[in-house]
Amino acid sequence: MPFKRAGLYPADLDLCQRVFDQICSDEHIARSSLEADHLALDILVALEEEADADEAELLELIRSKRRANRHLRNPAERHDGRLRRR
Protein backbone atom coordinates (compact mmCIF):
# COMPACT_ATOMS: atom_id res chain seq x y z
CA MET A 1 0.00 0.00 0.00
CA PRO A 2 1.64 3.25 -1.03
CA PHE A 3 1.64 6.02 1.55
CA LYS A 4 -0.60 9.02 0.97
CA ARG A 5 1.74 11.25 2.97
CA ALA A 6 5.05 12.56 1.69
CA GLY A 7 6.68 11.34 4.89
CA LEU A 8 6.58 11.48 8.64
CA TYR A 9 7.54 14.76 10.20
CA PRO A 10 8.61 15.43 13.79
CA ALA A 11 5.08 16.61 14.65
CA ASP A 12 3.66 13.32 13.28
CA LEU A 13 6.09 11.29 15.36
CA ASP A 14 5.23 13.35 18.44
CA LEU A 15 1.54 12.71 17.83
CA CYS A 16 2.14 8.97 17.42
CA GLN A 17 4.24 8.91 20.61
CA ARG A 18 1.52 10.67 22.64
CA VAL A 19 -1.17 8.28 21.38
CA PHE A 20 1.09 5.27 22.01
CA ASP A 21 1.94 6.45 25.54
CA GLN A 22 -1.71 7.13 26.38
CA ILE A 23 -2.97 3.75 25.21
CA CYS A 24 -0.08 1.88 26.86
CA SER A 25 -0.87 3.68 30.11
CA ASP A 26 -4.64 3.16 29.88
CA GLU A 27 -4.38 -0.52 28.97
CA HIS A 28 -1.29 -1.34 31.06
CA ILE A 29 0.73 -2.44 28.05
CA ALA A 30 4.46 -2.92 28.64
CA ARG A 31 6.23 -0.66 26.16
CA SER A 32 8.76 -3.38 25.34
CA SER A 33 6.11 -6.05 24.62
CA LEU A 34 4.98 -7.56 21.35
CA GLU A 35 1.55 -6.01 21.95
CA ALA A 36 3.21 -2.58 22.12
CA ASP A 37 4.99 -3.28 18.82
CA HIS A 38 1.63 -4.11 17.22
CA LEU A 39 0.09 -1.00 18.75
CA ALA A 40 2.84 1.19 17.31
CA LEU A 41 2.28 -0.28 13.85
CA ASP A 42 -1.49 0.17 14.18
CA ILE A 43 -0.97 3.84 15.07
CA LEU A 44 1.26 4.46 12.06
CA VAL A 45 -1.20 2.73 9.72
CA ALA A 46 -4.12 4.68 11.21
CA LEU A 47 -2.23 7.94 10.75
CA GLU A 48 -1.63 7.00 7.13
CA GLU A 49 -5.30 6.16 6.59
CA GLU A 50 -6.54 9.28 8.37
CA ALA A 51 -3.82 11.77 7.49
CA ASP A 52 -5.75 14.75 8.85
CA ALA A 53 -6.68 13.16 12.19
CA ASP A 54 -5.87 15.12 15.31
CA GLU A 55 -4.77 13.48 18.56
CA ALA A 56 -8.28 12.89 19.92
CA GLU A 57 -9.47 11.41 16.62
CA LEU A 58 -6.44 9.15 16.34
CA LEU A 59 -6.86 7.96 19.94
CA GLU A 60 -10.52 7.16 19.33
CA LEU A 61 -9.76 5.39 16.05
CA ILE A 62 -7.13 3.16 17.67
CA ARG A 63 -9.30 2.46 20.73
CA SER A 64 -12.24 1.52 18.56
CA LYS A 65 -10.11 -0.82 16.43
CA ARG A 66 -8.69 -2.44 19.57
CA ARG A 67 -12.20 -2.94 21.01
CA ALA A 68 -13.33 -4.53 17.75
CA ASN A 69 -10.29 -6.81 17.68
CA ARG A 70 -10.87 -7.91 21.29
CA HIS A 71 -14.48 -8.69 20.43
CA LEU A 72 -13.39 -10.81 17.47
CA ARG A 73 -10.88 -12.72 19.61
CA ASN A 74 -13.51 -13.41 22.28
CA PRO A 75 -17.00 -13.50 20.76
CA ALA A 76 -18.50 -14.54 24.10
CA GLU A 77 -17.61 -11.12 25.48
CA ARG A 78 -20.24 -8.40 25.27
CA HIS A 79 -19.38 -4.80 24.50
CA ASP A 80 -19.52 -3.85 28.19
CA GLY A 81 -16.98 -6.56 29.09
CA ARG A 82 -19.38 -8.93 30.88
CA LEU A 83 -19.77 -12.48 29.66
CA ARG A 84 -23.03 -13.59 28.13
CA ARG A 85 -24.93 -16.33 29.86
CA ARG A 86 -25.51 -19.45 27.82
N, C-alpha and C positions, 0 to 999 in steps of 0.2 A: 504494500500500500504506500504510494508516494505521499510525502508530507505536504500539507496545504501551506504550512508556514515556511518562511525562508530559513528559519533556524530558531534555536532557543537563545534567548537573550538573558542577561543577568536577572531582570525583573521576572521572567518566566520561571527561572530556576528558583528564585526566592518564593514565588507563589507556590510552586510544587513542594518546596521544603516546608512551608507553613501548613499546607494541606496534609502532607505526610506526617508531620509532627503532631498535628491535631488528631488525626485518626489513630495513630499509634497510641497516643495518650488516652483517648476515649475508649479504645478497644483493648488496651493493655497488650499491645503487640510489641515484642522485643525488636528493636531496630536492626538487630543483626540476624533475624530469623528469615527463613524462606518465605514466610507469609509477608514480611516487610518488603522483601524483594519483589514479590508479586504486586503488592500495593503500589510500590514505586512505579512499576511498569504500567499498571492500570491508570495511575495519575497522568503519566506522560501521554498515554493513548487518549485519555479523556480530554486532555488539553489540546491535542491534535484535532480531535473530532469537534470540539467546541472551542475554537480558537479565541473567541471573544468573551469566554466565560470569566467572570470575576471570582474572587476567592469563595464567596458564599455559594455561588452557583456550582463551582467545581467541587466543593465539599459535599453539597447535596447530591450531585451526580454520582460521585464515588460512593457515598453512603447508600444511595438507592441501589446501585449495582451490587454492592456487597450484601445488602438485605436480600436481593433477588437471588444471588448465588447461594446464600445460606439456605434459603427456602428450597432451592433445587436440590441441594445436598441432603436436606432432611425434610421430605414432603410431609412428614407427620407433624411438623411444627407449624403452628398458626402464626399469623403475622405478629400477634402480640407476644409471642415467645412461649405460650403455654401449649402443652401437648393436647391433641384432640383425644377424646375418649373413643374407644372402639366398641 
